[in-house]
Amino acid sequence: MSEPQPLQGIVIRLHGQHACVAAGDQQFLCTLRGRLKKGKRRDRSPVAVGDRVRITPIVGDGEPEAALEEVLPRKGELFRSHPHDRRMRQLMAVNVDMLVIVAGADRLSEQLTTVDRLLATALLQSLTPVIVVNKCDLVDRALLDPLLRPYIGMGLALYRVSASAGQLDGINALFAGRTAVFAGQSGVGKSSILNALQPGLKLRVGEVDRDGEGRHTTTNASLLPLAGGFVVDTPGVRDFGLFDIKPEELSLAYPDFASARQHCKFSTCTHRHEPHCAVKAAVISGEIDAGRYERYLSILREEWNTEQRLAP
């Protein structure tokens, strides 16, 4: 019997210490070779959903298995600081080029800090951001417009949809030939939107509890076909820590601060307490949205407090 020949595939799911790899018309449950875990790493796991890999099939009578031999070069990573070790990254997906930030119109004001965190992440990690507001059939547009005006003013792609009503605002055209990541809090309807965009996915859709909190129906990130491209559906996130960023660098991910920022007295201005801060002046004059600025300060404080708490 000839030796199995190496194959090239793509990681579509992770299960603990194993990866599910699609290669050709088969899926293999793969163990990671020990050498992939050796050496100094900044990622807890050496493999992420979306990785292109080389595998060697293992001969057997059960489900197809293989050894994962090599991770091929990546482009377009989405990551956050690891919740339990800020010195490490937690990769959410790789080989992606677009981050779709999903929020729910019914609780939009409460979710804007998460939207801002994810938007900053996309810009810092060179991913194209798209904002999708779901459940727009439940809320009067006049109530949403003031909350969304800063994002429209930045020229961001922003779509108002209702997955339950089949109103998708043409967003299916975004995905052809691209790989996107869907991210947002639990209960905003990410799975419902994906089901509407790609009939046949049959992703589980959860309910929202009495306090308005969504239940996690996506428990592991998965790579799925979507409207001529691919999407990584991630579990709902509330804590999305920014990795390896200094306080004075956070505002670089705020395009609406850019014009004012260049007139601050100090190049390391955090726009919090420093004198002669042009960003604070622009907030007072109305050039910068006050809500965006207050959420920026909240994120800045959270990042600093977390760093201090976890410092050795």
N, C-alpha and C positions, 0 to 999 in steps of 0.2 A: 504494500500500500504506500503510495507516494505521500510525502509530507504535505500538510496543508500549506497553501500559499498565503502570504500576507495580503490583507485587504485594506482599503482605505474607506473610512466611514465617518459618520458624524454623531456626536453624543446628543441623544434626544431626551434623556432623563437620567437622573442620578438616584441610586437607592443605597444609602449608607456608603459602604466602601466599594460599591459596584456601580458600573455605568452601563446604561442601555444604549447600544450603538447600532444605528441603521447603516447597513452596507449592502448596496444593491437592493434586492427584494427581500432581504432577511434582516432580522433584528437579533443581536447577540447580547447576552449578559456577560459583561467583561469584568475581570479582575484586573487591578492595577499592578503592573510590575513594580517590584520594590525600588528599582532605581528611580522611578518617577517621584518617590517620596523623599529621596536623599538630598542632602545639601541644604543650604539656607534658602528659604522661600518666604515671600511676603503674603502668600495665599494659603489659607488653611487646607484647601483641597487643590491638588495639582491639575484637576480636570473640572471643566465647567460645561453646562449645557451650551451647545453650539460649537464645541471644539471639533475640529477636523483631526482625526486620529488614524494611526495605523494599528491594526489588530492582527493576531494570528489565531485562526479558529482552533478549537480543541475538539479532537475526535471523541464522540460519545453518542449514546443512544437517546439521551434526554433532550431538553430544550437547547437550542444552539448557544454555545458558550465560546468565549475567546479570551485571549490575554491581550490587554491593552499595552502595546509596546512603546508608542511614541505619540506625543502631542505636537501637531504641526503648528507653524507660526500663526499667530492670531492677528486680527485687526478689529477694532471697535469693541472695547470691553465696557460692560456696565458693572460697577462694583460699589460697595459701601464699606465703611469700617466695620470690622467684626464686632458684634454686640458684646463679646466677652473678652476681647483683646484688641485694643485700638491700634496696636502695632501691626496687626494683620488685616489684609483685605478679605472681604467675602465677595467672591465673584457671583453675580446673579446670572450673567449670560455673556458670551463672547461671539465675535464675528457678527456683530449687529451694527446697524447704522442709524437706527431711529428709535427714540424713546417716546411711546405714546402714554401720556399722563392722563389718567382717567379720574374724573371727579363726579360726584352726584349733585345734581341741581338742588335736590331737597335738603342737603346739608352742606352746601358749597362754602359758606363763610367759615365753617368749622374745619374744612379740609384744605383751605388755602395755604396753610403753613406746610402741609405735605406737598401740595402742588409746587410751592416755591422751592422746597428742598429738592424735589425731583427735577425741576427746571434748572436749578443751579448745577445739579449733578450732570445733566445732559450737556450743558454748555462747557463745564469743566472737563468733561470726558469726550468732547468733540462728537457728540451724537446729535442728530437733528431732532429737536423737540416738537411734539405735536400735542396740543391740549384738546381732550374730548370731554365735553360735559354731557353726561347721560341723564336720563329722567327729566328732560326739559319739558315734557308734557305735564309735569306735576307743578311747575312753578311759573308764575307770570314773568314774561321776558323783561318787563320793566324793573323787576326786583333783581334780576341777574345782571343786567347791563352795567350798573355801577361797579359790581365786583369784578367783572371781566374787562372793563375798560382799560386798565393798565396793560394787560396782556395783548389786547388788540393794538394798543398804541405802540407796543414794541415790534409790531409786524409779525407776531407769531402766528403759526397756523392754528386756528381754533375752530372747533366744530361743535355744534349743538345737536344732540341726537336723543332719540328715545328708542332703545332696543326693543322694549316691549311693544311699541307701536309700529315697529319696522321702519322708523324714520332715521336713516343713517347719514344724511347730509352729504352723500357721495364719498364717504371716507374709504370705500373699498378701492378707489383708484390710487390710494397712497401706497399700496403694498406690493404692486407688481414688480418683481425683480429685486425686492428688498427684504431684509430681515429686521423685524421690529421687536421691541419688548413692550408689553403692556404692563403698567405698574400703577398702583393707587391703593387707597385704603380698602379694607374689606367692605363689601356691601355696595360698592359703587356700580356694579354691573359689568365688570370686565368680561366674565364668562358669557353673560347674556349678549354682549356686543359681538363677541367672537362667534357665538352660535348663529347670530343673525347674519354675519358676514360670510360664514363658511358653513352652509347647510351640511349636516352629517357629522359635525364634530361631537355633538351631544355632550358637551361639558356640563358638569353638575352646576346647578344654579342654586345659591343659598338664599335664605330668608334674612330679613333684618329684624333684630329683636325689639323689645318694647322700648329700649333706650336708644334705638336707632343705630345700634352697632351691627355691622355686618358679620356674618359667620364665614370662616375660612372654608371655601369649597375647593380651592386650589391649594394643595398641601405641598407639592413639589413643582419646581419650574419644569416646563415641558416645551419642546420645540414642535410646532404644529404647522401644517400647510395653511396658508391664508391668502385668498384672492390673488393668486399668481405669485406669491412670495412665501415667506415664513414668518412666524411670530413665536416669541417666547412668552408664555403665560406664567406670571409669577404669583406666589401667594400674596395676599394683601399685606401692605406694609404701613406701619405708623412710624417706627424708628428707622430712619435712613441716614445714619451717621456719615458725614463727609470724611473721606480718608486723606490723611496727610496734607491738611490745608492749614495755613497760618491765618490768624484772625484778620490781618490786613489784606489777605488774598480773597476773602469771601466775596467782597463787593465786585470783584472782577467778573463774577458770574451774574451780575445784575446789569443788563444792557441799559436799563432805564436810569441807572446812576452814572453812566459813562461820561456824559457831557459835563455834569457838575463835578465829578470826581477829579478831573484834571486841574481844577482850580482850588483844590484843598491845599492848605499851607504845607502840610506834611505828606510826603510820599507814602508813608506807612499809616496814614489815617484810617482808623476803623469806623469813622463816622458815628462814634458813640459819645465820647467825652472830650475829644480834642477841640481846641479853639480854632477859629477861622476855618471851619469845615463847610465847604460849599454844598455838600450833599444835604446837611441839616438845613442850610439856608434855602435850598431848592424845595425841601419838604414844606417849609413854612410858606413859601411863595406859591405852592401848589403845582410846581413843575414836576415834582416826584410825588406819587400817590402815598398818602400818609399810612394807609393800611399795609402797603408793600414794605415801607420803611419800618413800621413797628414789628412786622413779622421777621424782617431781616435782623433786627435787634434781638428778637426772641431766639432765632436760630444761632446767632453769634453767642448769646449767653449759654445756650444749651451745649454748644460745642466746647466752649471754654470750661464750663462746669464739669462736663464729662471727662475732659482731659485731666483736670485737676483731681477728680475722684479716682481715676484709674492710674494716675502717675505713680511710678515705683517709689 
